[in-house]
Amino acid sequence: MTNEVANLLLDELRALRHGQEALRHGQEALRADIADVKISARQTETVPGLAFNLAGHLQLQVACQTSRIDRFEECLRRIEGHFHPTYA
């Protein structure tokens, strides 16, 4: 493998890792939002249905983010395993 190809692959791996980190930060933000909504729902008895619908929506978003992170991690494992069998 030439250095140019290796550098391109490393760049792609870095981009995947950055994307993975961005997803993790997004997931943390969604969890914080869910916590805020749950607190608001407890404090606001007048609109509980709306607050719980929002909490459900945010929980679904967290699940989607988790699924995307899992796919990124699997992709990284396959790439790393291909070039470095010790990572497989």
N, CA, C and O atoms as a GROMACS GRO file, in nm:
protein
  352
    1MET      N    1   0.084  -0.116   0.000
    1MET     CA    2   0.000   0.000   0.000
    1MET      C    3   0.090   0.124   0.000
    1MET      O    4   0.187   0.132   0.075
    2THR      N    5   0.056   0.218  -0.082
    2THR     CA    6   0.137   0.339  -0.090
    2THR      C    7   0.101   0.432   0.025
    2THR      O    8  -0.004   0.420   0.087
    3ASN      N    9   0.190   0.525   0.052
    3ASN     CA   10   0.165   0.622   0.158
    3ASN      C   11   0.042   0.708   0.128
    3ASN      O   12  -0.032   0.745   0.219
    4GLU      N   13   0.022   0.737   0.000
    4GLU     CA   14  -0.093   0.820  -0.037
    4GLU      C   15  -0.224   0.750  -0.003
    4GLU      O   16  -0.316   0.811   0.051
    5VAL      N   17  -0.233   0.621  -0.035
    5VAL     CA   18  -0.354   0.545  -0.005
    5VAL      C   19  -0.372   0.534   0.147
    5VAL      O   20  -0.483   0.550   0.197
    6ALA      N   21  -0.265   0.507   0.218
    6ALA     CA   22  -0.271   0.498   0.364
    6ALA      C   23  -0.318   0.630   0.424
    6ALA      O   24  -0.399   0.630   0.517
    7ASN      N   25  -0.269   0.740   0.372
    7ASN     CA   26  -0.310   0.871   0.423
    7ASN      C   27  -0.457   0.898   0.395
    7ASN      O   28  -0.528   0.955   0.479
    8LEU      N   29  -0.503   0.858   0.276
    8LEU     CA   30  -0.646   0.876   0.244
    8LEU      C   31  -0.732   0.794   0.339
    8LEU      O   32  -0.835   0.842   0.386
    9LEU      N   33  -0.692   0.671   0.368
    9LEU     CA   34  -0.767   0.587   0.460
    9LEU      C   35  -0.767   0.646   0.601
    9LEU      O   36  -0.869   0.646   0.669
   10LEU      N   37  -0.653   0.694   0.643
   10LEU     CA   38  -0.646   0.757   0.775
   10LEU      C   39  -0.735   0.880   0.782
   10LEU      O   40  -0.799   0.905   0.885
   11ASP      N   41  -0.740   0.957   0.676
   11ASP     CA   42  -0.828   1.074   0.672
   11ASP      C   43  -0.974   1.032   0.684
   11ASP      O   44  -1.052   1.096   0.755
   12GLU      N   45  -1.010   0.924   0.615
   12GLU     CA   46  -1.148   0.874   0.623
   12GLU      C   47  -1.180   0.825   0.763
   12GLU      O   48  -1.288   0.851   0.815
   13LEU      N   49  -1.086   0.756   0.825
   13LEU     CA   50  -1.106   0.708   0.962
   13LEU      C   51  -1.122   0.825   1.059
   13LEU      O   52  -1.206   0.822   1.149
   14ARG      N   53  -1.041   0.929   1.040
   14ARG     CA   54  -1.054   1.048   1.124
   14ARG      C   55  -1.191   1.112   1.107
   14ARG      O   56  -1.254   1.154   1.204
   15ALA      N   57  -1.237   1.120   0.982
   15ALA     CA   58  -1.369   1.179   0.956
   15ALA      C   59  -1.478   1.097   1.023
   15ALA      O   60  -1.572   1.153   1.079
   16LEU      N   61  -1.467   0.965   1.017
   16LEU     CA   62  -1.565   0.879   1.084
   16LEU      C   63  -1.563   0.901   1.235
   16LEU      O   64  -1.668   0.907   1.299
   17ARG      N   65  -1.444   0.913   1.291
   17ARG     CA   66  -1.432   0.936   1.436
   17ARG      C   67  -1.493   1.072   1.474
   17ARG      O   68  -1.560   1.083   1.577
   18HIS      N   69  -1.468   1.174   1.392
   18HIS     CA   70  -1.526   1.305   1.421
   18HIS      C   71  -1.678   1.299   1.413
   18HIS      O   72  -1.748   1.357   1.496
   19GLY      N   73  -1.729   1.228   1.313
   19GLY     CA   74  -1.874   1.211   1.302
   19GLY      C   75  -1.931   1.138   1.422
   19GLY      O   76  -2.037   1.173   1.472
   20GLN      N   77  -1.859   1.037   1.466
   20GLN     CA   78  -1.902   0.960   1.582
   20GLN      C   79  -1.906   1.049   1.707
   20GLN      O   80  -2.001   1.042   1.786
   21GLU      N   81  -1.805   1.132   1.725
   21GLU     CA   82  -1.802   1.223   1.839
   21GLU      C   83  -1.916   1.324   1.832
   21GLU      O   84  -1.979   1.356   1.933
   22ALA      N   85  -1.944   1.374   1.712
   22ALA     CA   86  -2.054   1.469   1.696
   22ALA      C   87  -2.187   1.403   1.734
   22ALA      O   88  -2.272   1.465   1.798
   23LEU      N   89  -2.204   1.276   1.695
   23LEU     CA   90  -2.325   1.204   1.732
   23LEU      C   91  -2.334   1.186   1.883
   23LEU      O   92  -2.442   1.199   1.940
   24ARG      N   93  -2.223   1.155   1.946
   24ARG     CA   94  -2.223   1.139   2.092
   24ARG      C   95  -2.262   1.270   2.162
   24ARG      O   96  -2.340   1.269   2.258
   25HIS      N   97  -2.209   1.381   2.114
   25HIS     CA   98  -2.244   1.510   2.173
   25HIS      C   99  -2.392   1.540   2.152
   25HIS      O  100  -2.459   1.591   2.242
   26GLY      N  101  -2.442   1.508   2.034
   26GLY     CA  102  -2.585   1.527   2.007
   26GLY      C  103  -2.671   1.442   2.098
   26GLY      O  104  -2.775   1.486   2.146
   27GLN      N  105  -2.626   1.320   2.121
   27GLN     CA  106  -2.700   1.229   2.208
   27GLN      C  107  -2.702   1.283   2.351
   27GLN      O  108  -2.805   1.277   2.419
   28GLU      N  109  -2.589   1.335   2.398
   28GLU     CA  110  -2.583   1.392   2.532
   28GLU      C  111  -2.678   1.511   2.544
   28GLU      O  112  -2.746   1.528   2.645
   29ALA      N  113  -2.684   1.592   2.441
   29ALA     CA  114  -2.773   1.708   2.441
   29ALA      C  115  -2.919   1.662   2.446
   29ALA      O  116  -3.000   1.721   2.517
   30LEU      N  117  -2.951   1.557   2.369
   30LEU     CA  118  -3.088   1.506   2.370
   30LEU      C  119  -3.125   1.451   2.507
   30LEU      O  120  -3.237   1.471   2.554
   31ARG      N  121  -3.032   1.382   2.571
   31ARG     CA  122  -3.059   1.330   2.706
   31ARG      C  123  -3.086   1.445   2.803
   31ARG      O  124  -3.176   1.437   2.887
   32ALA      N  125  -3.009   1.551   2.790
   32ALA     CA  126  -3.030   1.668   2.877
   32ALA      C  127  -3.168   1.728   2.850
   32ALA      O  128  -3.237   1.769   2.943
   33ASP      N  129  -3.206   1.734   2.722
   33ASP     CA  130  -3.338   1.786   2.687
   33ASP      C  131  -3.448   1.700   2.747
   33ASP      O  132  -3.548   1.752   2.798
   34ILE      N  133  -3.431   1.568   2.742
   34ILE     CA  134  -3.530   1.477   2.799
   34ILE      C  135  -3.544   1.502   2.949
   34ILE      O  136  -3.655   1.507   3.002
   35ALA      N  137  -3.431   1.516   3.016
   35ALA     CA  138  -3.435   1.543   3.160
   35ALA      C  139  -3.510   1.673   3.188
   35ALA      O  140  -3.590   1.680   3.281
   36ASP      N  141  -3.484   1.777   3.107
   36ASP     CA  142  -3.553   1.904   3.126
   36ASP      C  143  -3.704   1.891   3.105
   36ASP      O  144  -3.784   1.947   3.180
   37VAL      N  145  -3.741   1.815   3.001
   37VAL     CA  146  -3.883   1.796   2.972
   37VAL      C  147  -3.951   1.721   3.086
   37VAL      O  148  -4.063   1.755   3.125
   38LYS      N  149  -3.884   1.619   3.139
   38LYS     CA  150  -3.943   1.544   3.249
   38LYS      C  151  -3.962   1.632   3.372
   38LYS      O  152  -4.063   1.623   3.441
   39ILE      N  153  -3.865   1.717   3.400
   39ILE     CA  154  -3.877   1.810   3.513
   39ILE      C  155  -3.993   1.907   3.488
   39ILE      O  156  -4.073   1.934   3.577
   40SER      N  157  -4.000   1.959   3.365
   40SER     CA  158  -4.108   2.052   3.331
   40SER      C  159  -4.245   1.984   3.342
   40SER      O  160  -4.343   2.045   3.385
   41ALA      N  161  -4.249   1.857   3.301
   41ALA     CA  162  -4.376   1.785   3.306
   41ALA      C  163  -4.422   1.768   3.451
   41ALA      O  164  -4.542   1.776   3.480
   42ARG      N  165  -4.328   1.746   3.539
   42ARG     CA  166  -4.364   1.733   3.681
   42ARG      C  167  -4.413   1.866   3.738
   42ARG      O  168  -4.502   1.869   3.823
   43GLN      N  169  -4.354   1.973   3.691
   43GLN     CA  170  -4.389   2.105   3.743
   43GLN      C  171  -4.516   2.160   3.680
   43GLN      O  172  -4.588   2.239   3.741
   44THR      N  173  -4.543   2.119   3.557
   44THR     CA  174  -4.656   2.173   3.483
   44THR      C  175  -4.762   2.066   3.468
   44THR      O  176  -4.757   1.985   3.376
   45GLU      N  177  -4.855   2.065   3.557
   45GLU     CA  178  -4.962   1.965   3.553
   45GLU      C  179  -5.070   2.001   3.451
   45GLU      O  180  -5.154   1.917   3.418
   46THR      N  181  -5.070   2.123   3.400
   46THR     CA  182  -5.176   2.166   3.310
   46THR      C  183  -5.162   2.108   3.170
   46THR      O  184  -5.262   2.092   3.100
   47VAL      N  185  -5.040   2.075   3.128
   47VAL     CA  186  -5.020   2.023   2.993
   47VAL      C  187  -4.935   1.895   2.998
   47VAL      O  188  -4.833   1.888   2.929
   48PRO      N  189  -4.972   1.797   3.076
   48PRO     CA  190  -4.886   1.679   3.089
   48PRO      C  191  -4.875   1.599   2.960
   48PRO      O  192  -4.769   1.544   2.930
   49GLY      N  193  -4.983   1.591   2.885
   49GLY     CA  194  -4.980   1.513   2.761
   49GLY      C  195  -4.877   1.566   2.663
   49GLY      O  196  -4.804   1.489   2.602
   50LEU      N  197  -4.872   1.697   2.648
   50LEU     CA  198  -4.776   1.759   2.557
   50LEU      C  199  -4.633   1.733   2.602
   50LEU      O  200  -4.546   1.698   2.521
   51ALA      N  201  -4.608   1.748   2.731
   51ALA     CA  202  -4.473   1.726   2.783
   51ALA      C  203  -4.431   1.580   2.764
   51ALA      O  204  -4.317   1.554   2.726
   52PHE      N  205  -4.520   1.486   2.790
   52PHE     CA  206  -4.484   1.346   2.775
   52PHE      C  207  -4.468   1.307   2.628
   52PHE      O  208  -4.386   1.221   2.595
   53ASN      N  209  -4.547   1.369   2.540
   53ASN     CA  210  -4.527   1.344   2.397
   53ASN      C  211  -4.389   1.394   2.354
   53ASN      O  212  -4.320   1.327   2.276
   54LEU      N  213  -4.350   1.511   2.405
   54LEU     CA  214  -4.217   1.565   2.373
   54LEU      C  215  -4.108   1.475   2.430
   54LEU      O  216  -4.007   1.450   2.364
   55ALA      N  217  -4.128   1.426   2.551
   55ALA     CA  218  -4.030   1.335   2.611
   55ALA      C  219  -4.017   1.208   2.528
   55ALA      O  220  -3.907   1.158   2.506
   56GLY      N  221  -4.130   1.155   2.483
   56GLY     CA  222  -4.126   1.036   2.399
   56GLY      C  223  -4.052   1.060   2.269
   56GLY      O  224  -3.975   0.977   2.223
   57HIS      N  225  -4.077   1.177   2.210
   57HIS     CA  226  -4.008   1.213   2.086
   57HIS      C  227  -3.857   1.223   2.108
   57HIS      O  228  -3.778   1.173   2.028
   58LEU      N  229  -3.818   1.286   2.217
   58LEU     CA  230  -3.675   1.299   2.246
   58LEU      C  231  -3.611   1.163   2.275
   58LEU      O  232  -3.497   1.140   2.236
   59GLN      N  233  -3.683   1.075   2.342
   59GLN     CA  234  -3.630   0.941   2.367
   59GLN      C  235  -3.611   0.866   2.235
   59GLN      O  236  -3.514   0.792   2.220
   60LEU      N  237  -3.702   0.884   2.142
   60LEU     CA  238  -3.687   0.823   2.010
   60LEU      C  239  -3.564   0.879   1.939
   60LEU      O  240  -3.492   0.804   1.873
   61GLN      N  241  -3.540   1.008   1.953
   61GLN     CA  242  -3.421   1.068   1.892
   61GLN      C  243  -3.293   1.010   1.952
   61GLN      O  244  -3.198   0.984   1.879
   62VAL      N  245  -3.291   0.989   2.082
   62VAL     CA  246  -3.175   0.928   2.147
   62VAL      C  247  -3.154   0.787   2.092
   62VAL      O  248  -3.041   0.748   2.063
   63ALA      N  249  -3.262   0.712   2.078
   63ALA     CA  250  -3.250   0.576   2.025
   63ALA      C  251  -3.194   0.578   1.883
   63ALA      O  252  -3.110   0.494   1.848
   64CYS      N  253  -3.238   0.672   1.802
   64CYS     CA  254  -3.186   0.684   1.664
   64CYS      C  255  -3.038   0.720   1.666
   64CYS      O  256  -2.960   0.664   1.588
   65GLN      N  257  -2.999   0.812   1.753
   65GLN     CA  258  -2.859   0.851   1.762
   65GLN      C  259  -2.773   0.732   1.807
   65GLN      O  260  -2.664   0.710   1.755
   66THR      N  261  -2.824   0.656   1.902
   66THR     CA  262  -2.751   0.539   1.951
   66THR      C  263  -2.731   0.439   1.839
   66THR      O  264  -2.624   0.381   1.824
   67SER      N  265  -2.835   0.419   1.760
   67SER     CA  266  -2.825   0.328   1.646
   67SER      C  267  -2.720   0.375   1.545
   67SER      O  268  -2.643   0.295   1.493
   68ARG      N  269  -2.718   0.505   1.519
   68ARG     CA  270  -2.618   0.559   1.425
   68ARG      C  271  -2.477   0.543   1.479
   68ARG      O  272  -2.385   0.509   1.405
   69ILE      N  273  -2.459   0.567   1.609
   69ILE     CA  274  -2.327   0.550   1.670
   69ILE      C  275  -2.283   0.405   1.659
   69ILE      O  276  -2.168   0.376   1.628
   70ASP      N  277  -2.376   0.313   1.684
   70ASP     CA  278  -2.343   0.171   1.673
   70ASP      C  279  -2.298   0.135   1.531
   70ASP      O  280  -2.203   0.059   1.513
   71ARG      N  281  -2.366   0.192   1.431
   71ARG     CA  282  -2.326   0.165   1.292
   71ARG      C  283  -2.188   0.223   1.262
   71ARG      O  284  -2.108   0.160   1.194
   72PHE      N  285  -2.161   0.344   1.312
   72PHE     CA  286  -2.027   0.403   1.295
   72PHE      C  287  -1.921   0.315   1.358
   72PHE      O  288  -1.817   0.290   1.297
   73GLU      N  289  -1.947   0.268   1.479
   73GLU     CA  290  -1.849   0.184   1.548
   73GLU      C  291  -1.825   0.054   1.472
   73GLU      O  292  -1.711   0.008   1.463
   74GLU      N  293  -1.930  -0.006   1.420
   74GLU     CA  294  -1.915  -0.130   1.343
   74GLU      C  295  -1.833  -0.105   1.216
   74GLU      O  296  -1.748  -0.185   1.180
   75CYS      N  297  -1.860   0.006   1.150
   75CYS     CA  298  -1.785   0.042   1.030
   75CYS      C  299  -1.637   0.061   1.063
   75CYS      O  300  -1.550   0.013   0.991
   76LEU      N  301  -1.610   0.132   1.172
   76LEU     CA  302  -1.471   0.152   1.212
   76LEU      C  303  -1.402   0.020   1.246
   76LEU      O  304  -1.286  -0.001   1.210
   77ARG      N  305  -1.474  -0.069   1.314
   77ARG     CA  306  -1.414  -0.199   1.347
   77ARG      C  307  -1.379  -0.277   1.221
   77ARG      O  308  -1.273  -0.339   1.212
   78ARG      N  309  -1.469  -0.273   1.122
   78ARG     CA  310  -1.441  -0.345   0.996
   78ARG      C  311  -1.321  -0.285   0.925
   78ARG      O  312  -1.235  -0.357   0.875
   79ILE      N  313  -1.314  -0.152   0.920
   79ILE     CA  314  -1.202  -0.086   0.852
   79ILE      C  315  -1.073  -0.114   0.926
   79ILE      O  316  -0.972  -0.151   0.865
   80GLU      N  317  -1.075  -0.095   1.058
   80GLU     CA  318  -0.954  -0.119   1.136
   80GLU      C  319  -0.913  -0.266   1.129
   80GLU      O  320  -0.794  -0.296   1.122
   81GLY      N  321  -1.009  -0.357   1.132
   81GLY     CA  322  -0.979  -0.500   1.124
   81GLY      C  323  -0.919  -0.538   0.990
   81GLY      O  324  -0.837  -0.629   0.982
   82HIS      N  325  -0.961  -0.468   0.885
   82HIS     CA  326  -0.908  -0.496   0.752
   82HIS      C  327  -0.760  -0.458   0.741
   82HIS      O  328  -0.681  -0.530   0.680
   83PHE      N  329  -0.725  -0.346   0.801
   83PHE     CA  330  -0.588  -0.298   0.790
   83PHE      C  331  -0.500  -0.338   0.908
   83PHE      O  332  -0.378  -0.344   0.897
   84HIS      N  333  -0.565  -0.365   1.020
   84HIS     CA  334  -0.491  -0.406   1.141
   84HIS      C  335  -0.568  -0.522   1.203
   84HIS      O  336  -0.657  -0.499   1.284
   85PRO      N  337  -0.538  -0.646   1.166
   85PRO     CA  338  -0.614  -0.761   1.214
   85PRO      C  339  -0.624  -0.770   1.366
   85PRO      O  340  -0.713  -0.837   1.418
   86THR      N  341  -0.536  -0.704   1.440
   86THR     CA  342  -0.545  -0.710   1.586
   86THR      C  343  -0.666  -0.636   1.639
   86THR      O  344  -0.706  -0.659   1.753
   87TYR      N  345  -0.727  -0.544   1.558
   87TYR     CA  346  -0.845  -0.470   1.602
   87TYR      C  347  -0.973  -0.548   1.578
   87TYR      O  348  -1.077  -0.512   1.633
   88ALA      N  349  -0.967  -0.653   1.500
   88ALA     CA  350  -1.088  -0.726   1.462
   88ALA      C  351  -1.151  -0.799   1.580
   88ALA      O  352  -1.253  -0.865   1.564
   0.00000   0.00000   0.00000
